[in-house]
Amino acid sequence: MPLPNAAPSPAAYPRLRRFHDARSGTCSYLIGDALLPQAALIDPVREDVSLYLGVLDELGYRLVYVLETHLHADHVSAGAALRELAGAAVACPRGSGVLGADLLLADGDRLPFGTGDIEVLATPGHSAACVTYRWQERLFTGDALLIGDCGRCDEAGGNSGQLYDSISRKLLPLPDELLVYPGHDRGERWVSCIGEERRRNPLLRGISRDEFIGRSRQKSEALPPAMAHNLAANRRCGLSD
């Protein structure tokens, strides 16, 4: 009989695995329930499907969801492939223009997951329809809120004023201790928290909405070279012609 104060088995803890796609700089996340063998993949990249399947098999999880934060321009989604190979339901933001998704998500939706759920927060601005996923004490912010930065707004459907509103009204008022897992990392860091972003993010701390819009317009990153191809494929959950 286990001691009353014994630590729970490692299998009783929720799991999180981060994958970094060097080609696009995309951060994808696998989350797994603590008690039931269910997992979800957030923003998976098509070229990494075999990696995801290997990790799922190693951990003994069944993939129930592919969760897209937005219509991606910098990589092709693994959604369609993982639906075919693992039986996962593909979930995308409502209004993102994705055809064939199993679930279209809106602000406030909750997806049953394991012994709890995943909450959907609408955070548009990087593109017309973006969401953040809240799971336990973690936020998966896609390209809305990054570490010390935020997503670009010069892709199709982007709106810097809308992004400022999403971050300042929807994300920053959340509790300090909520962890932020962005869709792209910055340097050596790949996790932050709401309290740190509220206090230290140079694009948000003490910056007015108009100043934020002005700074967004000054960004001059090159657009993804395969943007048109990626967007077309991602409108079909990652299926190319």
FIMARLO-333427 format. One line per 10 residues: number of its first residue (from 1); for each residue x, y, z of N, C-alpha, C. Coordinates in pm, 1 decimal. Example, Ala and Ser with C-alpha at 12.3 -4.5 7.8 and 13.67 -1.06 7.14 Angstrom:
BEGIN
1 = 1319.0:-569.0:780.0:1230.0:-450.0:780.0:1320.0:-330.0:780.0 | 1285.0:-225.0:708.0:1367.0:-106.0:714.0:1290.0:3.0:787.0
END
This chain:
BEGIN
1 = 85.2:-119.9:0.0:0.0:0.0:0.0:88.7:124.8:0.0 | 62.9:223.4:-89.9:148.1:342.8:-94.8:131.1:427.0:30.5 | 238.6:495.6:66.1:233.2:586.2:180.8:137.7:701.0:151.0 | 67.0:753.1:252.9:-31.6:859.6:229.7:27.4:983.2:164.8 | 154.0:1015.8:196.6:214.8:1138.6:144.7:309.3:1111.5:28.2 | 302.6:992.4:-27.5:391.7:960.2:-138.6:357.1:1043.4:-261.3 | 460.1:1081.5:-336.1:437.3:1159.2:-459.0:365.7:1072.4:-560.9 | 278.9:1132.3:-642.8:209.6:1054.5:-745.3:306.7:1002.7:-849.7 | 268.9:896.6:-915.9:349.6:842.3:-1024.0:367.3:946.7:-1133.2 | 485.2:948.6:-1202.2:503.0:1044.3:-1312.8:392.7:1036.2:-1416.9
11 = 333.6:918.4:-1432.7:226.5:903.4:-1531.7:102.0:981.5:-1493.7 | 94.8:1026.2:-1365.7:-23.0:1099.1:-1320.6:-12.5:1248.8:-1348.1 | 97.5:1293.0:-1405.5:113.7:1433.6:-1437.3:74.4:1459.7:-1582.7 | 15.1:1575.7:-1611.5:-8.2:1609.4:-1752.9:124.6:1624.5:-1825.7 | 125.7:1595.6:-1952.0:249.5:1602.1:-2030.9:242.4:1715.0:-2132.1 | 359.7:1771.3:-2157.8:373.2:1871.6:-2262.5:504.3:1846.9:-2334.0 | 499.6:1838.8:-2463.4:619.9:1828.5:-2547.5:618.6:1942.7:-2647.9 | 731.4:2007.0:-2662.3:745.1:2114.6:-2760.4:827.5:2064.2:-2876.8 | 784.4:2098.9:-2999.4:858.0:2066.1:-3120.9:890.7:2196.6:-3192.7 | 1015.0:2208.9:-3238.4:1054.4:2329.8:-3310.7:1093.0:2293.3:-3452.8
21 = 1022.0:2349.8:-3549.0:1049.7:2327.2:-3690.0:1147.2:2433.8:-3738.3 | 1272.3:2394.0:-3763.1:1376.2:2490.3:-3798.2:1350.9:2558.4:-3931.7 | 1279.2:2492.7:-4022.0:1255.2:2551.3:-4154.6:1168.1:2674.8:-4146.2 | 1063.1:2669.1:-4065.5:969.3:2781.5:-4056.2:978.5:2856.4:-3924.3 | 1053.5:2802.2:-3828.0:1059.4:2862.5:-3695.4:934.4:2837.1:-3612.5 | 849.0:2745.0:-3657.2:722.5:2718.4:-3588.8:744.8:2635.6:-3463.3 | 677.0:2673.3:-3356.0:672.3:2592.5:-3234.6:537.6:2520.9:-3229.8 | 542.1:2389.2:-3223.0:422.1:2307.0:-3209.8:425.5:2240.5:-3073.1 | 307.8:2207.5:-3022.3:300.5:2154.3:-2885.8:209.4:2032.9:-2880.3 | 256.8:1929.5:-2812.2:174.7:1814.5:-2779.9:138.8:1822.9:-2633.2
31 = 10.4:1816.6:-2602.0:-34.6:1814.7:-2464.0:-106.9:1683.4:-2438.0 | -85.0:1627.1:-2318.8:-145.0:1499.4:-2284.8:-208.2:1503.5:-2147.5 | -323.5:1443.3:-2135.8:-395.5:1440.9:-2009.2:-319.5:1356.9:-1906.2 | -341.6:1389.8:-1777.6:-271.9:1320.9:-1670.5:-324.0:1179.7:-1647.2 | -452.3:1157.3:-1666.7:-513.0:1029.9:-1628.6:-564.8:948.2:-1745.8 | -611.0:1014.9:-1850.3:-661.6:943.1:-1967.1:-559.6:951.9:-2080.0 | -547.8:848.6:-2162.9:-447.1:847.7:-2269.5:-488.6:928.9:-2391.0 | -517.7:1056.6:-2369.5:-560.5:1144.6:-2476.9:-460.3:1258.7:-2494.5 | -436.9:1296.0:-2620.7:-343.1:1402.8:-2651.6:-400.9:1493.7:-2758.6 | -346.5:1615.2:-2764.9:-379.1:1711.3:-2869.7:-249.2:1770.5:-2921.0
41 = -246.1:1804.1:-3048.4:-130.8:1871.1:-3108.5:-173.2:2009.0:-3155.0 | -96.9:2109.5:-3114.5:-127.0:2247.9:-3148.7:-30.5:2295.2:-3256.5 | -84.1:2341.0:-3368.6:-8.2:2394.3:-3481.6:100.1:2298.5:-3533.0 | 65.7:2172.8:-3562.8:166.5:2079.2:-3612.7:204.3:2107.0:-3758.5 | 328.5:2073.0:-3792.7:385.9:2096.8:-3924.8:386.7:1965.6:-4003.6 | 345.5:1971.0:-4129.2:328.2:1848.4:-4208.2:455.7:1766.8:-4219.7 | 570.5:1832.0:-4235.1:695.8:1757.4:-4251.6:736.5:1679.9:-4126.4 | 673.9:1709.1:-4013.2:713.0:1644.4:-3887.5:613.5:1538.4:-3840.8 | 526.8:1492.3:-3930.8:422.7:1396.4:-3891.4:481.7:1270.0:-3829.9 | 586.8:1214.7:-3892.0:644.0:1090.2:-3839.2:700.0:1110.1:-3698.8
51 = 755.9:1226.5:-3672.0:805.6:1257.5:-3537.4:691.4:1257.0:-3436.9 | 581.3:1324.2:-3470.1:467.3:1328.2:-3378.3:413.2:1187.9:-3351.6 | 399.1:1108.0:-3456.3:343.3:974.2:-3439.4:433.9:887.5:-3352.8 | 564.4:905.1:-3367.9:657.6:829.8:-3286.0:647.5:866.1:-3138.9 | 633.5:994.5:-3109.2:621.2:1039.0:-2970.0:488.6:992.5:-2910.9 | 381.6:1002.2:-2988.2:251.9:953.6:-2940.6:257.8:805.3:-2906.6 | 323.6:729.0:-2991.6:335.7:585.8:-2966.8:419.8:559.8:-2842.0 | 528.0:634.2:-2828.0:615.6:618.7:-2711.1:541.1:646.8:-2581.2 | 458.1:750.1:-2581.5:387.3:790.7:-2460.9:257.6:713.1:-2438.9 | 213.0:641.4:-2540.1:90.4:564.7:-2526.6:-35.6:648.2:-2532.2
61 = -32.0:758.9:-2609.2:-146.7:848.3:-2620.2:-222.1:826.1:-2751.0 | -351.1:851.2:-2745.6:-434.4:857.1:-2865.7:-456.4:1004.0:-2899.4 | -428.2:1042.9:-3022.3:-444.6:1182.7:-3063.0:-591.4:1210.2:-3091.5 | -650.7:1301.5:-3015.4:-793.1:1331.3:-3034.3:-815.3:1463.1:-3109.8 | -721.9:1558.6:-3099.6:-739.5:1687.3:-3167.1:-610.2:1731.8:-3234.5 | -624.0:1794.7:-3349.3:-524.5:1887.6:-3404.2:-586.4:2026.0:-3389.8 | -519.4:2114.1:-3317.6:-572.5:2246.8:-3287.6:-490.2:2352.5:-3359.9 | -552.1:2421.6:-3453.2:-484.1:2530.2:-3525.6:-517.5:2663.6:-3459.9 | -415.1:2745.9:-3437.5:-440.8:2878.6:-3382.2:-485.3:2977.6:-3488.8 | -447.2:2954.2:-3616.0:-486.6:3044.3:-3725.1:-450.1:2979.3:-3857.9
71 = -481.7:3045.8:-3966.4:-442.9:3001.0:-4100.5:-296.5:3039.9:-4121.6 | -210.3:2941.9:-4128.6:-65.9:2967.5:-4130.5:-15.6:3001.4:-4270.5 | 76.9:3097.8:-4275.2:140.1:3134.9:-4401.8:281.7:3081.0:-4413.9 | 341.9:3036.3:-4302.6:484.0:3001.1:-4304.6:511.9:2851.0:-4308.1 | 409.0:2768.5:-4297.6:427.6:2623.8:-4307.6:295.0:2559.9:-4347.9 | 302.7:2434.4:-4388.5:181.9:2359.0:-4421.4:141.3:2275.9:-4300.2 | 15.9:2280.9:-4266.2:-35.9:2210.5:-4150.0:-31.6:2058.2:-4168.5 | -14.4:1989.5:-4055.6:-21.1:1843.5:-4054.7:-161.7:1793.4:-4027.1 | -260.6:1882.4:-4026.3:-394.9:1845.3:-3987.0:-452.8:1729.8:-4065.9 | -454.4:1741.8:-4198.7:-515.0:1637.8:-4281.3:-442.0:1505.4:-4266.1
81 = -308.9:1508.7:-4259.7:-230.9:1385.7:-4245.7:-258.0:1318.3:-4112.1 | -266.6:1396.3:-4005.0:-290.3:1337.4:-3873.0:-434.1:1290.4:-3856.8 | -526.0:1351.7:-3928.4:-663.1:1301.2:-3927.9:-668.4:1163.7:-3994.0 | -597.3:1149.3:-4104.6:-598.0:1021.8:-4176.3:-522.2:913.2:-4100.1 | -406.1:948.6:-4044.5:-318.4:847.8:-3985.3:-349.3:818.5:-3838.4 | -404.3:917.0:-3767.2:-426.4:899.2:-3623.6:-571.7:914.9:-3582.4 | -659.3:954.2:-3675.5:-800.4:968.4:-3643.0:-834.8:1092.6:-3564.2 | -746.7:1193.1:-3565.8:-770.1:1315.8:-3489.2:-872.9:1404.5:-3557.6 | -950.1:1478.7:-3479.1:-1039.0:1581.6:-3531.5:-959.6:1710.6:-3548.4 | -975.4:1776.1:-3663.1:-904.3:1901.3:-3691.3:-993.9:2018.5:-3651.5
91 = -942.5:2105.2:-3565.4:-1018.3:2220.2:-3515.8:-948.7:2348.9:-3557.5 | -1025.7:2442.4:-3614.6:-972.7:2569.2:-3663.9:-1062.8:2683.1:-3617.9 | -1010.0:2805.6:-3611.1:-1094.3:2920.0:-3575.4:-1204.5:2943.0:-3678.9 | -1322.9:2971.0:-3632.0:-1431.8:3007.7:-3721.2:-1395.3:3137.3:-3794.7 | -1415.9:3140.3:-3923.9:-1381.5:3258.7:-4002.3:-1241.4:3258.0:-4058.5 | -1167.1:3149.8:-4035.6:-1029.7:3142.9:-4086.2:-1023.3:3105.9:-4234.3 | -1134.5:3061.7:-4290.0:-1136.1:3024.5:-4430.7:-1093.9:2881.7:-4456.7 | -1079.4:2801.2:-4351.5:-1040.4:2661.7:-4367.8:-1162.8:2578.9:-4405.3 | -1148.0:2500.4:-4510.6:-1254.6:2411.6:-4556.1:-1224.8:2269.1:-4509.6 | -1325.8:2199.3:-4463.8:-1306.7:2060.1:-4426.8:-1263.0:2036.6:-4284.8
101 = -1257.6:2141.8:-4202.5:-1224.9:2121.7:-4061.6:-1340.2:2048.9:-3992.9 | -1306.7:1966.2:-3895.7:-1410.4:1893.9:-3821.8:-1479.5:1983.3:-3720.1 | -1407.0:2082.1:-3668.5:-1460.9:2173.2:-3567.7:-1421.2:2315.2:-3603.1 | -1516.9:2408.2:-3599.6:-1489.9:2550.9:-3617.2:-1515.1:2618.5:-3482.8 | -1414.3:2685.4:-3431.8:-1415.0:2730.6:-3293.3:-1436.2:2880.8:-3282.9 | -1509.1:2920.6:-3179.3:-1535.1:3061.5:-3151.5:-1497.6:3092.2:-3006.9 | -1490.4:3221.3:-2977.2:-1452.1:3265.3:-2843.6:-1543.2:3204.6:-2737.5 | -1482.3:3149.7:-2633.1:-1558.3:3091.8:-2523.8:-1591.1:2944.8:-2538.3 | -1563.6:2887.0:-2655.5:-1587.3:2743.1:-2671.1:-1495.1:2665.0:-2578.6 | -1543.3:2549.6:-2536.6:-1462.4:2458.9:-2454.5:-1466.0:2320.3:-2517.6
111 = -1347.4:2265.2:-2539.6:-1335.7:2132.1:-2596.7:-1312.1:2032.5:-2484.8 | -1396.9:1931.5:-2471.5:-1370.1:1828.5:-2371.3:-1238.9:1758.5:-2402.9 | -1153.2:1745.1:-2301.8:-1021.0:1687.6:-2323.4:-977.4:1615.5:-2197.0 | -963.7:1484.6:-2205.6:-922.3:1408.1:-2089.9:-1018.2:1426.6:-1974.6 | -963.0:1461.5:-1860.3:-1044.2:1484.5:-1741.2:-1083.5:1631.2:-1724.1 | -1054.5:1714.1:-1824.5:-1088.5:1856.1:-1816.3:-1134.6:1908.1:-1951.0 | -1090.3:2028.9:-1985.6:-1125.4:2084.1:-2116.0:-1020.3:2184.7:-2158.9 | -1032.4:2227.8:-2282.8:-946.6:2330.7:-2342.5:-1036.5:2446.8:-2379.4 | -1002.6:2566.2:-2329.4:-1083.9:2685.1:-2355.1:-1029.4:2760.9:-2475.6 | -1119.9:2814.7:-2555.4:-1083.2:2890.3:-2674.8:-1101.3:3039.4:-2647.3
121 = -995.4:3117.2:-2671.0:-999.2:3262.6:-2657.1:-973.1:3324.5:-2794.0 | -1064.5:3404.0:-2843.3:-1043.8:3470.4:-2972.2:-941.2:3582.3:-2955.9 | -832.7:3575.8:-3035.1:-727.2:3677.6:-3028.5:-686.2:3718.9:-3170.5 | -778.3:3773.7:-3249.0:-746.8:3809.1:-3388.0:-653.7:3929.4:-3396.4 | -595.8:3948.0:-3514.9:-509.0:4061.6:-3541.0:-390.5:4022.0:-3625.8 | -321.5:3915.2:-3588.5:-215.7:3863.9:-3676.1:-276.7:3823.2:-3809.5 | -390.5:3759.1:-3803.0:-474.5:3734.3:-3920.0:-618.8:3754.5:-3875.8 | -710.7:3741.1:-3968.7:-849.3:3777.9:-3938.4:-912.0:3691.1:-3830.6 | -870.8:3564.9:-3821.7:-930.6:3473.1:-3724.5:-818.5:3395.9:-3656.3 | -783.1:3437.4:-3536.6:-680.2:3370.9:-3456.8:-738.2:3338.1:-3320.4
131 = -691.9:3229.2:-3262.3:-735.1:3195.2:-3127.3:-614.3:3158.1:-3042.9 | -633.1:3172.7:-2911.9:-540.8:3122.1:-2811.5:-610.7:3007.4:-2739.8 | -535.2:2902.7:-2709.0:-591.1:2789.2:-2635.4:-541.4:2793.5:-2490.6 | -636.3:2788.5:-2397.8:-600.8:2782.7:-2256.0:-624.2:2641.3:-2205.1 | -517.9:2580.8:-2154.8:-525.2:2445.8:-2098.4:-456.9:2448.3:-1961.7 | -536.7:2427.9:-1859.3:-487.4:2435.7:-1722.1:-421.1:2571.6:-1701.2 | -293.9:2575.1:-1660.6:-228.5:2704.3:-1634.9:-145.4:2750.8:-1754.0 | -176.1:2700.0:-1873.2:-95.8:2730.3:-1991.5:-179.8:2797.5:-2099.5 | -116.2:2890.8:-2169.8:-176.8:2958.8:-2283.8:-91.7:2931.5:-2407.5 | -154.5:2883.2:-2512.7:-86.6:2860.6:-2639.9:-134.2:2970.2:-2734.5
141 = -49.1:3070.4:-2752.9:-91.8:3197.6:-2810.6:-69.1:3208.7:-2961.0 | -14.9:3104.8:-3024.1:6.9:3113.5:-3168.2:94.8:3231.6:-3203.5 | 52.9:3311.5:-3302.6:130.0:3427.7:-3345.8:71.9:3558.1:-3292.3 | -12.4:3551.4:-3190.6:-65.1:3674.6:-3130.4:38.0:3732.6:-3034.9 | 56.2:3671.1:-2920.4:152.4:3717.2:-2820.8:275.3:3628.3:-2824.5 | 392.3:3687.5:-2850.4:520.0:3617.8:-2849.0:598.2:3661.4:-2725.7 | 713.2:3606.0:-2705.1:794.6:3642.8:-2589.4:864.9:3774.4:-2619.6 | 825.5:3879.1:-2548.7:883.3:4010.9:-2571.6:848.6:4070.2:-2706.0 | 743.1:4022.1:-2767.7:709.8:4065.1:-2903.1:564.1:4025.3:-2930.6 | 522.1:4042.3:-3055.0:390.3:3995.5:-3098.0:399.5:3960.3:-3245.5
151 = 296.1:3898.3:-3297.2:297.1:3857.7:-3436.3:289.1:3974.6:-3532.7 | 332.2:3951.2:-3654.4:324.9:4052.3:-3758.9:179.6:4071.1:-3801.5 | 153.0:4185.3:-3862.5:14.8:4216.2:-3902.7:4.3:4250.9:-4050.1 | 108.1:4218.8:-4128.0:108.0:4256.8:-4268.8:75.5:4140.6:-4361.3 | 31.4:4027.6:-4305.5:-17.2:3918.3:-4389.4:-166.1:3938.1:-4416.3 | -221.6:3856.1:-4502.4:-362.5:3871.3:-4540.0:-452.7:3867.7:-4417.3 | -537.3:3970.0:-4403.4:-631.0:3975.5:-4292.2:-574.0:4031.5:-4164.3 | -445.9:4069.7:-4163.7:-385.4:4123.9:-4043.3:-435.8:4263.6:-4012.4 | -442.8:4296.2:-3883.5:-490.8:4427.1:-3839.8:-423.8:4459.2:-3706.9 | -330.4:4553.4:-3706.5:-250.5:4580.2:-3587.0:-333.7:4636.7:-3472.8
161 = -434.2:4720.1:-3503.3:-520.3:4770.2:-3397.4:-599.5:4657.8:-3332.1 | -646.0:4566.0:-3412.3:-719.6:4451.1:-3360.2:-629.0:4362.3:-3275.4 | -503.8:4345.5:-3317.4:-410.8:4265.2:-3238.7:-383.7:4330.3:-3103.4 | -365.8:4461.7:-3103.3:-345.5:4532.5:-2976.0:-464.3:4509.9:-2883.2 | -584.0:4518.6:-2937.3:-703.4:4497.2:-2854.9:-708.6:4354.0:-2802.0 | -674.5:4258.2:-2886.2:-677.5:4118.6:-2843.5:-582.0:4094.2:-2728.3 | -459.9:4145.5:-2741.9:-359.8:4121.4:-2638.3:-393.0:4198.3:-2511.0 | -426.9:4326.8:-2526.3:-446.1:4411.5:-2407.8:-576.9:4381.5:-2334.9 | -678.5:4338.3:-2406.7:-808.5:4315.5:-2342.8:-834.5:4169.0:-2308.3 | -774.9:4076.3:-2385.7:-807.4:3935.4:-2366.7:-697.9:3859.9:-2292.1
171 = -571.1:3892.6:-2319.0:-462.0:3813.3:-2263.0:-397.4:3878.6:-2140.7 | -358.3:4004.1:-2150.7:-284.6:4065.5:-2040.8:-364.0:4077.8:-1911.1 | -497.5:4086.6:-1912.6:-570.1:4088.8:-1784.7:-573.9:3953.9:-1712.5 | -526.6:3848.9:-1775.1:-528.5:3716.7:-1713.0:-426.7:3710.3:-1598.6 | -436.7:3610.3:-1510.7:-345.2:3601.9:-1396.5:-198.0:3596.7:-1437.8 | -113.9:3660.9:-1358.0:29.4:3668.5:-1385.4:92.6:3533.4:-1411.9 | 51.2:3432.5:-1335.2:122.5:3304.9:-1336.7:89.0:3216.4:-1456.0 | -7.0:3255.0:-1539.2:-36.5:3172.5:-1656.6:83.4:3173.2:-1751.4 | 125.7:3054.4:-1791.9:242.1:3039.5:-1878.5:204.6:3064.7:-2023.9 | 294.2:3127.8:-2096.6:271.9:3163.9:-2237.0:363.5:3079.2:-2324.4
181 = 302.5:3000.6:-2411.4:375.9:2919.0:-2507.7:342.5:2971.6:-2647.5 | 434.1:3045.7:-2710.5:403.8:3111.0:-2838.9:427.2:3020.4:-2958.5 | 376.3:3063.5:-3072.7:393.4:2990.3:-3196.7:531.3:3003.8:-3257.8 | 610.1:3098.6:-3208.8:750.1:3116.0:-3249.2:828.2:3156.8:-3126.1 | 950.2:3102.2:-3113.0:1030.7:3140.1:-2996.4:1114.7:3262.6:-3029.8 | 1182.0:3311.2:-2928.8:1271.6:3425.6:-2945.8:1404.7:3391.2:-2881.0 | 1506.7:3363.3:-2964.4:1637.4:3329.3:-2912.1:1634.3:3197.5:-2837.0 | 1687.0:3197.9:-2715.0:1695.5:3076.3:-2635.6:1570.0:3051.0:-2553.4 | 1477.0:3141.6:-2553.2:1359.8:3127.9:-2467.1:1240.4:3073.5:-2544.0 | 1165.0:2986.1:-2476.8:1046.3:2933.4:-2543.6:924.3:2932.4:-2453.8
191 = 933.2:2987.1:-2334.0:815.0:3000.9:-2249.0:828.3:3128.7:-2166.7 | 716.2:3196.3:-2145.8:710.6:3317.4:-2065.7:587.9:3306.0:-1975.7 | 543.8:3416.5:-1919.2:420.2:3416.9:-1841.7:351.8:3552.1:-1860.9 | 224.4:3557.4:-1829.4:148.3:3679.5:-1851.5:206.5:3796.4:-1770.9 | 244.0:3772.4:-1646.3:299.4:3880.4:-1565.2:423.2:3941.5:-1626.7 | 511.2:3858.8:-1679.3:632.7:3909.9:-1741.6:601.2:3987.8:-1868.7 | 510.7:3936.8:-1951.2:478.0:4008.0:-2074.7:410.3:4141.8:-2045.1 | 327.3:4146.1:-1943.4:262.9:4271.6:-1907.6:365.4:4375.9:-1861.2 | 466.1:4332.1:-1789.1:563.0:4425.6:-1731.7:679.3:4457.4:-1823.4 | 718.0:4362.4:-1912.0:845.1:4377.2:-1982.3:837.0:4377.3:-2133.9
201 = 725.5:4337.5:-2191.0:718.6:4332.8:-2337.3:727.3:4475.1:-2392.1 | 832.9:4508.2:-2467.3:853.1:4647.1:-2511.5:746.4:4696.7:-2608.1 | 672.1:4606.2:-2670.3:566.3:4648.3:-2761.9:435.0:4675.4:-2689.3 | 430.0:4647.3:-2559.2:304.2:4658.5:-2486.8:314.2:4744.7:-2362.0 | 428.6:4747.8:-2297.8:442.1:4819.2:-2170.6:447.0:4970.1:-2194.1 | 345.1:5040.5:-2145.9:342.0:5185.5:-2156.7:321.2:5237.0:-2297.8 | 272.6:5151.5:-2386.7:254.7:5188.4:-2527.4:105.4:5205.2:-2555.8 | 71.3:5316.8:-2618.5:-68.3:5337.8:-2654.1:-104.9:5255.5:-2777.7 | -232.2:5248.5:-2803.3:-278.9:5174.0:-2921.1:-221.9:5233.4:-3049.6 | -222.7:5366.5:-3060.8:-170.0:5431.6:-3180.8:-20.3:5406.2:-3196.1
211 = 52.1:5408.3:-3085.0:196.0:5381.7:-3092.1:221.3:5237.0:-3133.9 | 141.4:5145.9:-3084.2:154.3:5005.9:-3121.8:132.2:4989.3:-3272.2 | 29.4:5054.0:-3325.5:2.0:5045.8:-3468.9:119.0:5101.3:-3548.4 | 174.0:5213.7:-3502.8:288.3:5272.8:-3572.1:409.6:5182.9:-3572.0 | 436.8:5120.6:-3459.9:551.8:5030.1:-3452.0:530.4:4906.1:-3538.3 | 407.6:4856.9:-3543.0:378.7:4739.9:-3626.2:406.6:4769.7:-3772.2 | 376.5:4890.6:-3815.9:398.2:4927.7:-3955.7:545.2:4941.0:-3989.4 | 629.0:4956.9:-3887.3:772.5:4971.5:-3910.8:843.4:4837.4:-3924.8 | 776.5:4728.9:-3889.6:838.6:4597.5:-3904.4:859.0:4566.3:-4052.2 | 975.9:4513.4:-4084.3:1008.0:4492.8:-4226.1:1058.1:4351.2:-4253.3
221 = 1006.6:4252.8:-4180.2:1044.9:4114.6:-4206.4:993.0:4071.2:-4343.8 | 1072.7:3989.3:-4409.8:1029.2:3937.3:-4540.3:911.5:3842.6:-4521.5 | 819.1:3847.0:-4614.1:706.8:3754.0:-4609.6:755.5:3612.2:-4640.1 | 689.0:3510.4:-4587.3:730.4:3372.1:-4615.1:735.8:3346.4:-4765.1 | 845.4:3288.4:-4815.3:860.2:3272.0:-4960.4:753.4:3184.2:-5024.3 | 702.4:3086.4:-4952.1:600.4:2996.6:-5007.0:462.6:3030.5:-4952.2 | 439.8:3157.0:-4920.3:317.0:3196.6:-4852.9:191.9:3156.5:-4931.2 | 187.8:3184.3:-5060.7:68.0:3154.0:-5139.2:38.7:3003.9:-5138.8 | 142.3:2923.7:-5156.5:124.6:2777.8:-5155.9:77.1:2729.8:-5018.6 | 140.6:2780.8:-4912.2:105.6:2737.7:-4777.1:-38.7:2773.0:-4742.6
231 = -79.5:2895.5:-4774.3:-216.4:2937.7:-4744.5:-317.9:2852.1:-4820.0 | -288.6:2823.9:-4947.9:-381.6:2742.3:-5026.4:-395.4:2602.4:-4967.5 | -283.5:2543.3:-4928.7:-287.3:2409.8:-4868.7:-358.5:2412.2:-4734.7 | -331.7:2513.3:-4656.1:-390.5:2519.0:-4521.7:-539.3:2549.1:-4522.5 | -589.2:2605.6:-4629.8:-733.7:2620.7:-4641.8:-802.2:2486.5:-4660.1 | -721.7:2382.0:-4686.8:-773.7:2245.8:-4698.1:-711.8:2156.6:-4589.3 | -683.3:2216.5:-4475.1:-627.4:2144.0:-4359.5:-490.8:2083.9:-4387.0 | -418.3:2140.1:-4484.1:-283.6:2092.2:-4513.8:-273.7:2003.8:-4635.2 | -378.9:1998.2:-4715.7:-375.3:1918.9:-4839.9:-328.0:2005.8:-4955.4 | -221.2:1964.9:-5022.6:-172.8:2036.6:-5140.6:-237.3:1982.4:-5266.6
241 = -223.8:2056.8:-5374.2:-277.6:2010.9:-5503.0:-208.1:1882.8:-5546.0
END
